[in-house]
Amino acid sequence: MTKSESFVSLLLLAARKNMLKKAVFSKPVEAAHVRMVLTPCAIRGRQAVQASLYQTDNKVLHKNYDLADENTAGELLARMDGWLQADLFTDAGQCEFKRSRSGNTMLSGAQQLDKALNAQEGSPEQPAHNRVKDYLLTGEEPFLQALGISDSSGRVHDKKQAKFRQINRFLEYVRDASKELPAEGPLQICDLCCGKSYLSFAVYHYFANILHRDVTMTGVDLKKDVIAYCNEVAAKAGFAGLRFIAADVSAYEPDGHVHMVVSLHACDTATDLVLHKGVFWSADVILSTPCCHHELNRTLNCRELEFLSGYSMLRQKFCEAATDALRLKYLESNGYSVEALELVDPEETPKNILLRAVRSRKFDPASLKRRRAQEQYEAARAFLLGQREDRS
């Protein structure tokens, strides 16, 4: 059995045992291809895998393979010829296949994975074929069609699939955090640096049309043309409690208490502005997904980290993690319970970290916990920026 055949055999074994997470094919032979991802699904109650082929023109082509079809193994084996690398991820472990352009192949982790898969009985549950049915949004919502996410039949456009998944995943975190909000009475929510406002529409729809809450939601951004467009869409959708304002977020002040602040991919220090406003308003919940992290990359000045900061890519990754950690510590020092969560698969976008903060109902600014968090925040910031008193 060739290494390619062994890889396909393990993939199918994992799928039949309902232990397949995904198989990712990369380093394409054809220039028109980007990557191919195989995921488990079910077709009319039969086990299958779905191949999603991502192309350079942003199109995604799908093909399903029935596990009961005797031709499936051969067809998957033939498709492997178009890729120089394939990674198999299962509940029992993973393995990696590589092929050089000269034809030499390598398969690592196969024996261990084969042993682990055969030792497992597998899950009796079969995955659903159409995962979108589990989403809070389906694509059939009129506002998604008006925003160009889906067509008139409710089909999500290929180029908007990633955005659709992002919005749905963010909405799941909104749903989880909704229990931290007052159970009765009107709610006020702000989407700061809202941009095209996909998130504003989705969050408003969730509270107003799914939970049937009395909600007022405001999206704030500097782009006047985008704001005018969003107000037009909101009016057509009949979202009476949703409005958009063209204003500087730093100067915007709402009427009354803000229960939730959300933000999707506010650029660089705009995320810090969003968090600051949420803290200043004592918002019950803050959900923010940062975008780029340029500020610390520009200002990092730490002798002890020079072994790392001299390498551009590592410096960037470190600054991203350190910036978000500082943000969480800032929120914690202001009375919030915090977490850093994964928004979507990092294969879709590197901007996949969501910062979640829930304000303590018994926050004491004089508490030891608050003071320690503030001290940690200030010490870490001084360390990274070279502002410690003991530095020469």
PyMOL commands that set and color helices and strands:
alter all, ss='L'
color gray80, all
select helices_A, chain A and resi 3-16+72-80+110-119+131-134+142-146+158-180+198-210+224-237+269-280+294-299+303-309+312-333+368-385
alter helices_A, ss='H'
color red, helices_A
select strands_A, chain A and resi 20-28+33-43+46-55+60-66+83-90+93-99+105-108+187-192+215-221+242-246+260-266+285-290+336-342+353-359
alter strands_A, ss='S'
color yellow, strands_A
deselect
rebuild
show_as cartoon
